[in-house]
Amino acid sequence: MLAETDKIIYRKIQLLKVLDASNDYLKTVDLANFLDLSLKTVQKELESLIEDLKNSSYAVKLEKVGNLYRFIKKSSVNMDLIYLDFKRESIYFYLMRKAVFRKTIKEKKEIDYFYSASHLYKNKRIFKTYLMNYGLELDLSTLSIEGNEINIRFLYFQFFWENYRGVEWPFDTIDRQELIREIEQLDTFLFKSMTEIEKEQFLYWVAIIKIRASNDQLLIENRVKLNQVMFKDMQEFQQIVAKTIGVIEKTTLHSEAVYLYFAYTLTTESTFYKQQLLADLEKDNKNFQIHKMVRELTTKFSQKFSLNTHTNYVDVYFSIYKLFVCESIYQGSLREYESRNLFESGIIKQYEKEFALFYPEVMKNYGKKYSENRYLYQRVLFLFSTLIEESSYRPQINIKILSSGGAIEELLLTKKVQSLANNIAIKDSNAKDLDIIVSDCMVNNTENDLVFYWNLQPTEKEWEALARRIAEIEQDKELRIPLVTN
């Protein structure tokens, strides 16, 4: 739920993303159709965008010729920074940052920023309703977020990581380099074992702990019940917590260290670390229900579907384990963050019928919280479908899309064509390894043998025909793969 002023800002960001994806002039009506907005709304936002960009410090320009628009920029321009600057003007951003840094933002800014006291109150109520999705409350007088402390921290992490990662360090009150030095002094090898993304995520987690500690919001009680084999890294994590937020009571220090350890566990991409953690859990799975449940689910899956002996379960198995932890221990706080853009792929459809038979059979032993959770069902299905796809070789199908409807229509077609299978690669006009050209207009005679012609607005039968053609090409490529013999 967004305030009206925020809807305008996010519409402008959407328009910029579409315009930036095309090097051509785009019609206003095509932009309106693509974004499912009225023509009047798009025209209004485009005119406003022209002025916004004209007054910005970036080397960008929105050029207008009649009812056509083209976005022009220098190659050095960071579009993510431009999007972030637009978001900074939103009321949602202001309220979230106010809630996080409430001791460092002066009250006068509320008066300067908002149009009126009534406007501020109205948008506080909208923000309060938004937080209810996370099981959290908003104190309307202080703008502090209240509720389960771990849920609050996950909300903060989601907000900062979604909007600032790779763009700029979002924690104004914390020196990033100083934080890195503090951690490296305590554990020389910690960052060396992480990827750059993991390192940045870990810094975000620690920074959030520091911010919450500065507001006297610490974890008094540890909700995460880990088995003993998972505590071998606890000493290092306790030292990091003690150093970054100061000396605290022993029980609280332990709770904060467990939280930081688990936060890292949920974000790590280290295959070695995943294998180590899963091996430790395997030793003590009787005392850790989540691992027991995931193990049973995975075992049933491997029995149901024939996978080759070289299939690597670790990444998918760990993702499912992480999924159940987020849903069980952290009450689904990361649900929106985890589920975004997961279910657009068409690969899950062909496995759903069989999956629907054995999933309830396993989950019935663990209660309705799991057996009737549609989100868990869809997410696990997606992960298992991915495992099936990766366990067998499928040649890549290289497709070029041409449309007389222009760049917008090509973007729409690209998205739908990619959903037909996960081994499809969309190529540009200069590619030389094309398997098929999908087009509604005439194509150069030299490429005529590759062309699959259809209408500008394809029917369901034409989509089925295209899917059959792609399947034929895939089968033909598989037959042409040379056999390897000893």
Residue, then its C-alpha position, 0 to 999 in steps of 0.5 A: m500500500l503506497a501513498e499517492t505521492d509515492k505511487i507517482i515516484y514509483r511510476k516514474i522509476q518504472l518509466l525510466k527502466v523501460l525507457d533505459a532498456s530501449n535505445d529507440y523512441l517509444k510511443t506514449v501509448d506503448l508505454a501506457n499499455f506496457l505499464d498498464l496505466s492510462l494514457k493521461t497518467v503516463q503523459k503527465e509523468l513523462e512531462s514531469l520526468i523531463e523537468d526532474l532530469k533537467n534539474s538533476s546533476y546527472a548527465v541524462k536527458l528525456e527527449k520528446v519528439g511529438n508523442l515519442y520519447r527517448f532516454i539519453k545518457k552517458s555510459s558512465v551514468n549509474m541508473d541505480l543511483i538515479y532510482l535511489d534518488f527518486k526513492r529518497e523523495s518518497i514518504y515510505f523512504y522517509l518514514m522507514r529511515k525515520a523509524v530506523f534512525r529516530k535518534t539522529i533525524k531532527e523533528k523539524k524535517e517532518i514539517d519541512y518535508f511534508y505538505s501538512a500535518s494532516h498529510l503526515y498523519k494520513n501517511k503514517r496510517i498507511f505506513k502502519t497498515y503496511l507494517m502489519n504485514y510483518g506482524l509489527e506496529l507503528d507508534l504514531s507519535t514517535l514513529s518507532i516500529e514495535g513488535n518482535e525484535i528479530n522481525i524488525r531487524f529482518l524488515y530493516f535488512q530487507f529495506f536497506w538491501e533491496n534499495y542500497r546494495g551496490v549503490e551506496w552505504p546506507f548507514d550514515t551514523i556508521d563508518r563502513q571502513e571502521l566497521i570492517r577494521e573492527i571485525e578484521q582485528l577480531d577475526t582475520f579470516l572471516f571476510k576471506s571466507m566470504t564472497e563480496i556479496e556475503k561480506e556486504q550482507f554481513l556488514y549490513w547485519v552488524a550495522i543493524i545490530k549497532i543501530r538497534a543497540s544505540n536505541d537500547q533494543l537488544l535481544i534479551e532472550n534467544r528464540v533460535k534453538l540451535n543444537q550444540v554442534m552449531f556453536k563452534d563459531m560462537q566465540e568469534f561472533q560473541q567477540i564481534v558483537a561485544k566489540t561493535i556494540g560495547v560490553i553487555e550482559k552475558t545472556t544478551l551477548h550470547s543471544e545477539a551472537v546466535y542471531l548474528y550467526f544465524a543471519y549469516t547462515l541465512t545469507t551465505e552462498s559458500t558451498f563448503y559452509k553449507q555442506q559443513l552446516l548440513a553435516d552437523l545438523e545430520k548428526d543431531n537431527k532428532n533434536f532439530q525438527i526443521h532439519k528432520m522435516v526437510r530431510e524427510l521431504t528431500t528423501k521422498f523427493s529423490q525417491k519419486f523423481s529419477l535424478n542422475t547420480h551426480t546431482n548436487y543437492v547441497d544448494v537446493y537442500f540448503s535453500i529449502y532448509k533456509l526457507f523453513v527456518c524463515e517461516s518457522i523461527y522468524q515467522g515469515s519475516l523474509r517471505e516477501y523478500e524471498s518470494r519475489n520473482l520466483f513463480e514466473s518460470g514455466i518449469i514448475k508446471q510439468y512437475e506439480k501434479e506429482f509433487a502435489l501427491f507426496y508433499p502433503e503426505v510428508m507435511k501432515n506429520y508436522g501440523k497445518k502450519y506447514s501442510e496448509n501453507r501455500y507459500l511453502y508449497q509453491r516455493v519448495l516446488f520451485l526449488f525441487s523443479t530447479l533441481i530436476e532441470e539441473s540434473s539433466y542436460r538440456p541444450q540452450i535454445n538461442i532465440k531472437i525476437l523481432s516485432s513490428g510493434g517496436a521495443i515495448e512489444e519485444l520486451l513483452l514477448t521476451k518475458k513470455v518466451q523465456s517462461l516457456a523453458n529455463n534453457i532459452a537464451i534471448k539473443d540480439s540481432n548480431a548473434k551468429d548462433l541463433d536457433i530460431i527467430v520469432s517474428d511478426c514481420m519480414v526477415n532478411n532472406t539469409e535468415n529465412d530458414l530460422v524464422f517462425y512467423w506469427n501475429l503481432q498479438p499471438t493466440e494461445k494456439e500460436w503459443e502452443a505451436l511455438a512451444r512445439r517448435i522449440a521442443e523440436i529444436e531442442q530434440d534435434k540439438e540433443l541428437r547432434i551431441p557427439l557421444v563420448t566414449n573411452 
